[in-house]
Amino acid sequence: MTSKTVAQVFGSPKVVAFKSKLPDAKYCSNPELLLGVELETENVRNSAGGYSDILSSGFNATQDNSLRGSALEFISVPMRQATLLPELEAFFKITKFSNRNYSDRCSVHVHANVQDFTQEQLSTLFLAYTVVEDVMFQFVNTGLPEGVGERDTNLYCVPWSQCRMNRTLLSTLLQLGHKAAFKNWQKYTALNLVPITTYGTVEFRHMHGTSDMGKLTTWINLIGSLMRFSKESTYDEIVATLKILNDVSAYERFYTAVLGNYLPYNETFRQKLFDGVLNAKYSLWYVPEKGQEMKQVPEVAVNPEARHMTTREILEQVERLQAAREADRFREEVQRGMLGTADTIRPLAAERVQFEDTIWINPNRNPFTHRPQRIVDADNQLAVNLADQLRAERGPAPAAMDPVRVTPVRRVRNNTGE
């Protein structure tokens, strides 16, 4: 594992933090973390020149053709987190933006600096993010403005949990290095890794368009907490912690360590955390133990009671979770009209077709969720291998348990839509 930083590997441009005249935020999760935000807005003044009073205060404006009507995207220069929060508040006081300036097409993107992250720290960040991704989406989806759909169903913000790229991300990064890991990454993932190779940042695309400073403050603090945890923890520590997470109190301690005290640990967030731990353990299947060629299968856990389940029950629960996510996502997009006509699908197809591991869109037929047969076959083989290895580790099943032999469920439709 190399000790080189992202800046050393990719030659990232040196970042100079904006010097604000406003006092720093008194309370924030990671005061020195360098961040940048992109604020997409609609129904604004006709040109960026109409906002000359704020463009000298750390924000630039540009036309955004992905939006409709009189639309601008406001982009901040890099700022410390302690600087960004008061600057954002001042920005919204001047612009007086409200819900009328945002639609389902708008979003808030937050770039976090990782130029000084080593290979191990990036691995820790990616693994920790996998655990809390569903929690972060749950927060973003709370209190959505009218007409704004849930962000984890948005075509431009695909969760890692609905992709396959992240499954091999850790293995590729740890074994082959930075350039191989990010070579084929796709922009429209919730945590976009493409900017690592150019700017030395990761992009959080989860947040819908909003001027709600309360929600934005919490969101930025969650990102700051995640980044701080990833910098202060080692990869081996987080892997060891995930392997022994087996009771409610241990889950809560890990939740607080990663995200701080910015969200309550209630039943809703707890279930999202359970799902995230499952996804993280699944991704660890691909990472071999040090000095070993054989991939080590971690104990799979959907919830704290999973250790009492048979392997068949565990894998069936994994299948149900994944199937439910895809079915809900597809149904909601159709209901919202996002996949309603060939004209709305075709512009997306060129880039979305590269997402061979998530939602495939066929521009020539009625839209449907499609996963290529080779991807399904790979998943099925993984399920069989997982069952075989778990059985070998645990020994013969008790008489009361059904012998472990998994017949994975195929959820792919053919090209006729059947």
Secondary structure, 3 states (H helix, E strand, C coil): CCCCEHHHHHCCCCCCCCCCCCCCCCCCCCCCCEEEEEEEECCCCCCHHHHHHHHCCCEEEEECCCCCCCCEEEEECCEEHHHHHHHHHHHHHHHCCCHHHCCCCCEEEEEEECCCCEHHHHHHHHHHHHHHHHHHHHHHCCCCCCCCCCHHHCCCCECHHHCCHHHCHHHHHHHHCHHHHHCCCCCCECEECHHHHCCCEEEEEEEECCCCHHHHHHHHHHHHHHHHHHHHCCHHHHHHHHHHCCCHHHHHHHHHHHHCCCCCCCHHHHHHHHHHHHHHHHHHCCCECCCCCCECCCCCCCCHHHHHCCHHHHHHHHHHHHHHHHHHHHHHHHHCCCCCCHHHHHHHHHHHCCCCCCCCCCCCCCCCCCCCHHHHHHHHHHHHHHHHHHHHHHCCCCCCCCCCCCCCCCCCCCCCCC
